[in-house]
Structure formats: structure tokens, C-alpha cells
Amino acid sequence: MPEELRAYLRERFFVQGPLSPGRFEAELAKRVGSPAKRAPLLKAWRAYLAGGGREAVRSFYQEVLKVPKGEALVYGMHLPFLEFYAQAVPERVEGRVLEVGPFTGALVGYLERKRPDLSWHVLEGVEEAYRLGRERVPEVVWHLGWAEEAELPPFDTLLLLSVFPEGYLGEIEGRLEPQAFWERFRFFPRMAALARLLRPGGLLVYGHGPFLGKCPEGVEEGLKRLGFYGVERVGEGEYVLVLARRPEALTLQAEEAVRPQVAEEGVPVLASGPYPVEEARALLEAGRYAEVLTLLPEDPPPGDPKGREALYLRGRALFALSRFAEAEEALREALSEEAEDYRALALVELGDYQKALPRLEALAARGGRYRLYLGRAYLGLGRYADALRQFVESGLPEAELYIQDTLERIAERMRRFAREGEWSEVSRRAEFVEDLAPRLLTREILRLGLKAALLQGLFARAERYARRLADLDEPEGFLGLALAALRVRSPVELRGQEDLKGVEPYLTEALARAETPEALLLLGMLREREGRYREALYLLEKAASRGEGEVAGLAYHHLAQVKRALRRPLKEVLGDHKRAHALRAYPAPFLFRLAQEALEGGEEVLARELLSRARDAGLGEVEAEDLLGLLDLLERLEGPWAAFSVLYGALAKTPHPPLALLALAYRLSRSFRESLEAEAVRGQYLAALYGEGRLGEAEALLLSELQSRPQALEVLFDLAELYERKGAWAKAAEAWQKALEVAFYREKDLELAREILKNLLFLKPQDESLALYLEELKAVGEGLKALGEEARPLPETPGELLEEDLPRFHGEHLLVVGGHTQLRSRLLPFLEGRGLRVDWFDADSVGVGREALRRIQSRLERAHGLMIVSSYVGHDLSEPVRAQAEALGVPVYIIPGRARGVTGFLRALKDFAPEIFKRALKGVQ
């Protein structure tokens, strides 16, 4: 049987073996190492042993369940008696069984296994034990409440096993006489109340358990006095059960049992007359608190002033005996100002800080222990600053323990704020403690306060904290003195001009106590400046290996510089620079220079890696004078496209890029000349050549492009416009004709071929061979119609094709900016023949200046529309003219991209004509 029970307790309740109550605190220390964490349970345990009543029982079991596997401690102290109950109880119980005070149900769970034929119920008053027990032992029916108050139907068997003495312990002997047993445990009124839970004829099973004050004969005699019959004792020695059956009606009622009137049998009779208040006061002053409780009644009649005073004195005695729950109840019923003052102290001891707070705040002016208890209330509510102030101002020696506890909690909160980066909160708390009493600043608070002051730039305060730490022989203090003298938040803020020599004594003192990374770094930098590279190398290597974050990054940076001065291998120097960048990012230009150095030193792999990190940092930061070198490096390491993409991005951000960069971009783009980016760069480069008047180079470029891509339409268009600009009409017509053949025969683009044919007709109106192209276009259009596709019909004659869709004008005034002289000279007669008045300021004949702008703007006021030829042959005055036109309300049309010769302009004019007519119809002259 014992082995079976122990296996069951070990499996479900983690009970490893018996535990003596005297070893409870030592066993708790093994399980909970922190004194602060086990303090609440120890306090509750001592109040429980002192007989603190129901509140002490509840508090103890609540706290013990917060400890990992804490219930095993309780069952370990009861284990020998549990084994006795498991052997003696099952064969004797019957019907519906109720166990009072099962804790988490270990015994009742085992008994249910042995007698599953019975109906098992339990009644538990501690809510935490009730909740856990329902999970652990769901086989029985659980009820929540205290036995003296519970309203349950009567049961056939009532088990009072190791629960009756709880709450009534204190300083008692191992065995008591019957009279002392009845008085100590208030046997008669309590048993009369418990008898309600048992039906007449039902079986009561009483076991005293491991508690002191045993008296089985007193239990037997007391049950007989209450009218129980069939009283018998089972077991011997320490392990005894008393069994009895309940009568129909108790012979000694509960209200009589409170004051039993049997003086001849030794039961005391309480006096009903005046209370010995003065005697009780004397005993209270003498510290004889137990005698005060014996002298004064527990429940005086209500409304009696002497009775209220007796309750006050009784409450003070209970408070002195640490029976705080009973003391609070007695003081509350005393209904006096003095009692309320003491009641506030009792509430603090019970942990009800919020309820005690108003009274204690009103009493704080009296000082002394009232401030101490107010501080404890603040401490319990997490108001550490207020608590510390009260403890300090109380002036009591016992407040020192609470001061240290509060300072630890303030430091813990400061550490949390430091982890979250809330350094202003850290600084505020350190300043508060210092203002309250500088002696309170602990090492931890000083360290955190020093770091917060440095990070906030409060160097005077930082120096003060650092000096305190230095007086305590802490290395952080000497380092803080050095940083405060340098007026820097950390070593990473040094810019090279600081007087490190002046703080050398602080640094050497700090390193003599602990080799902190910051002190090693600062002293290493000083040795580097002094040219003592061997010492600097030793110090910086230690700083780099022990430091973290930016401190380690700066150490690696200076380590690389020292190694460079010592002519160490380039790979080693650049390796330290790479580590420095990983911890403290370098700017892109510096990384670019390191990559160049690596490539020149033959370290191509390292150069690629450094260049990759420079790209991650952003090559846009590279200065213009370094750009060509960077592009050369990119081209050599990563190919033309990498260099071109960087240069293309730089060109996009440059309003007027130099011709040399455009030439470089054009050269790099030749490997992917058909891309959109390459086309854009080629256009920019041509525009720059035109702007410089270098038409020969532009022609050579286009002929070279045409030789590489004979079918490139954009190149043919640019070449044709170039010849038109130069007045080489034959070459222009040849280029347009070749473009027509590509568009018609290769691209199969009828609309584009139609537009190019218009250019040829404009240049060579008498060339009869162009009619053949017109006929071919018509034939293809007819073929498409036969196949069911739509094709725009063509005019019958070349002249009609040239003028198709172009509206007739009636003297409207058009202003044109841009284009070249040949385009203007060819188009101007044609447009005037269509009834349009044109003022054309081309790029060749109009210079850039205020006079030209004034002339254009004077014409703009009378214009019905403004057209800007925005190709690379556009006009530099286009932007200010456009802005002026928008201010005057003149409609603007910008020909995007290349104009494609004459027909490009005519097509744009056809689209723009409605806006010109609208402006003219408004009556603008």
C-alpha cells in the first residue's frame, strides 16, 4: 500500500519523499534561489505557523502554489499521515463522501481509486487550490468555500483529515489536555458548524495530522458532549483516527458552545461585566501580547464603548503577534480613529496597499513608522520614487532594508529603460536619487546614470557620476572622466582634434582596473598619434576583439591605419577596413578608394567585394572628380553595363552634363546599343555635339552607327535631319529614301512609310519616281482591304498626300521656337500658303540672350499658339518661353522626340490646330 501511494503521488503530484516541517525553509531555498522571490512564501509560512487564522491559511497555500512544484512541499510534510489515511479510511467510509480541505486533491484522488463505488465530493476554500485540483483530480465533485460557511446538502461521510487545527496553531505543546484542546481550537462551536454537512447517522472521520496540540481523548469527549454516538478510536501513537456518528440533534448547540457554562469541569466562564482595559494596556506595554488576548473577549457586545476599546487593544496585540488578518478585523470593528490608524498598518501587512494608502498619506506628517508603512504601500504599488522618499524621511533604522530593496527595483527599471533606449528616463531616475540623498547612489545607478548623462551630452553631471565611481575604484568612473573632459558622448564621436594626451592618466587608471574596450581604443588612438605604432597595435587589437558595435568598428579602422604605417601586407590592411565597415559603415567614396587601392595592389577579389559594398552604400555620394576613376574601376571589374548604369544615373541628375561624360556614356553603351538607355544617351550626345557646332563629329557618329545597324530607323532619321540642317538635300533625300524602304519592306509599317514619303515629296516634289512608291502603298492598302483588314486610303496625287488632313488657316498667328534654318526656310512658304502667319525663331539664326528673349515674348503676346521643336536641335530659350506662354494663357505644343523632318512638324501642327482655332475665336489679336 505505501509503495502504491508513493508512486501515485510521485507521478501526479511530484512528491519525492517525506519532508520534516523544520526543513521547509531549507527545501524552499533549494527550489527558489532568489531570496526576494521566496520572501513572500516565507512570510506566509511564518504567519501560518503562528496561527494567523483563515487569512494566514489562504495566504500560505496561495503562495506555495506559485512555487514550481510547490504542492509537493505540502504533501511531503503530510506524507506519513497520508499513508496512514490511505490504509485506514477506504474500508470504513460509505455513501456520499465529503472531504474538507483537500488542497489539490491528492488523498481524495487515491481514495476514489480504491472505492470507485462511492460518490466522492470535496470542499476547498482556497480558490487557487480549487482550480488546480479540478484539473488534477476531475474524477471527484469539487465545491468552493469554507466549511463553516458552505451551504451543501448533508453527506453520509465527512472526512476531517489534517485540516481542523489549521489557522489555530501558534506556540503550543505537542500534546494538550482536553480543556486546553477545546479552548485552543474552539472545538465546540466549530464542530457544531461542521456537523451541518453530515446527515443524522452519518459517519465523521477525524484525523489531527502532523500538527501539534494532539488530544484524541479530547476529540472523543467533545464529540460525546455534542451528542455523537458510536465514538471509537482507530490506530495508535501519533497515527489515530476518531470515528463517530451524528445524532438527530446536537445536545450542545453551537451558540452555547461559544461560552460553555460548565465551570465544574474546568471550562472557563467569561465575565460579562466591565473589561479589564487598564490591565490589558499594561500588558500591551510590557509586550505580553498573548496574555492580552487571553484577558480580553473576542466578540464584545456591539455599541459598548469599553468593548470597542477592548477590540482596539486586542487588535494591537494581534498585530504585534503578526496575526494581521485577525488584527484588521478587530480594529475595523473598534470604530475609533486610533484603531483606523493601526488598521492601515495591518492592511499594508496584508498586501492591500490601495485601501491603506489614503489613511497613511494623511498620517505621513507624523513621520516615523507611518512614513515607513506609507513607503511600503508605495513600494507594493510600484511607485518606487515615492517609496524611496518616504523610507528616507522616516529616519528609522529598519527602513534601510526597504531602501536597499527600493534602490534595486529602481535600478532594474533603469536597466529596462536602457534596453529600450529611453535614456532620458534613466537620467531622470538617477537625478531623483541623487537629489534625495547622494549617499543612496549605488554602483549600478551610477553606471546607468553616467551612460545616460554622456549620451544626452550632460557632461557636468557625467563628470560628477564618474568621479563618484572613480572614488569607488570602478574603471567606468575613470573612463567617464576622460569622456567628460573630451566633451564627447563616446569614442566614436572623436574627430581627430581632441586632446587625448590630457586624459591619458584617466585612461591608464581605467585600464589598470579592467581592460574596457573604450579605454583601450582611446589609448590606442593616442599612441597612433604619437607614432608609437607597436603599442597602438597591441591596444587596438584588444579593443577590436573585446569591443562591440561602432566601438569595435572604429578600433578596426585605426588598426588598419596602424598596420598601413607598419607596412603590413595590403590584404591584412584592407581586411581590417572591411571588418570596420561591417560594424561602422564607411561612406561610399572611401570604399571606392579602398577598392581602387585593392585593384592596383593585385587583390581583385577583395576589390570586387569592396566595390560591392560601395554600391550598397550608394555611389551617388561619389564626388564628380572621382567619377571617371569609379567608372573605369566598374568597367574593369564588372563590365561596361555596370559602369554605364552608374553613369546613366549620374547624367539623369545633371542638367548640363559635360561632353566628355556623354562621350564616355556613348562608348560604354555600344555593347547594348539597341536598348532604350543607349538610344537616350546617343540623343544626348548628338545634342551636345550640335550645341558645340561639331556637326562633322555628329555625322561621323551617325555613319558609324548606320554601318553597324543599316536597318536602324532612328539612325536614318537623325542622319536625314542632319543633312537637312547642313542643306545637303540630295543626301537628306537619300537617307529618307532608305528609311522609307526599311519602314515599308522590312518593318511593314504603312503609316510610317506614308510619313517618310511625305518628307521625300517635300524635298523632291518633281521626282516622278516617288509616284511609284505611292502606287505601291495604294496596292498594299487594297490588298489589306481584300483580306478584311482596314487601311487608311491614300490620295490620288503626291501633292494631295503632302497636304492631306492639314486644315486651311485664316490668318491665325503661330509662334515656333526651335528647329534649324533649313527646316524653317522650307516650311515657312508652305505654311503661309495655307493661310497661317508664322514667326519662327530657329536655333541656328537666333542667339541666346535677353534681346532674343524679349523679341520672342513681344511676339508671344499676339500669338494664337506656341510650338516648340524639342529635339536635340531645339532652342535653349524654350523653357522660359513656355513659362511665359502659360502665364499669358497661350496654348503650347511640344514636339516630343525627333521631329522626323518636315512631315513630323506638319503632323504636330495638324494635332495642334484645334487649340490655335480656339484661341483665335476668343478674339485675341
Secondary structure, 3 states (H helix, E strand, C coil): CHHHHHHHHHHHHCCCCCCCHHHHHHHHHHHCCCHHHHHHHHHHHHHHHCCCHHHHHHHHHHHHCCCCCCHHHHHHHHHHHHHHHHHHCCCCCCCEEEEECCCCCHHHHHHHHHCCCCEEEEEECCHHHHHHHHHHCCCCEEEECCCCCCCCCCEEEEEEECCCCCCCCCCCCCECCHHHHHHHHCHHHHHHHHHHHEEEEEEEEEECCCCCCECHHHHHHHHHHCCCEEEEEEEECCEEEEEEECCCCCCCCHHHHHCCCCHHHCCCCCCCCCCCHHHHHHHHHCCCHHHHHHHCCCCCCCCCHHHHHHHHHHHHHHHHCCCHHHHHHHHHHHCCHHHHHHHHHHHHHCCCHHHHHHHHHHHHHHCCHHHHHHHHHHHHCCCHHHHHHHHHHHCCCCHHHHHHHHHHHHHHHHHHHHHCCCHHHHHHHHHHHHHHCHHHCCHHHHHHHHHHHHHCCCHHHHHHHHHHHHHCCCHHHHHHHHHHHHCCCCHHHCCCCCCCHHHHHHHHHHHHHCCCHHHHHHHHHHHHHCCCHHHHHHHHHHHHHHCCHHHHHHHHHHHHHHHHHCCCCHHHHHHHHHHHHHHCCCCHHHHHHHHHHHHHCCCHHHHHHHHHHHHHHCHHHCCHHHHHHHHHHHHHHHCHHHHHHHHHHHHHCCCCCCHHHHHHHHHHHHHHCCCHHHHHHHHHHHHHHHHCCCHHHHHHHHHHHHHHCCCCHHHHHHHHHHHHHHCCHHHHHHHHHHHHHHHHHHCCCHHHHHHHHHHHHHHCCCCCHHHHHHHHHHHHHHHHHHCCCCCCCCCCCHHHHHHCCCCCCCCEEEEEEECCHHHHHHHHHHHHHCCEEEEEECCCCCCCCHHHHHHHHHHHCCCCEEEEECCCCCCCCHHHHHHHHHHHCCCEEEECCCCCHHHHHHHHHHHHHHHHHHHHHCCCC
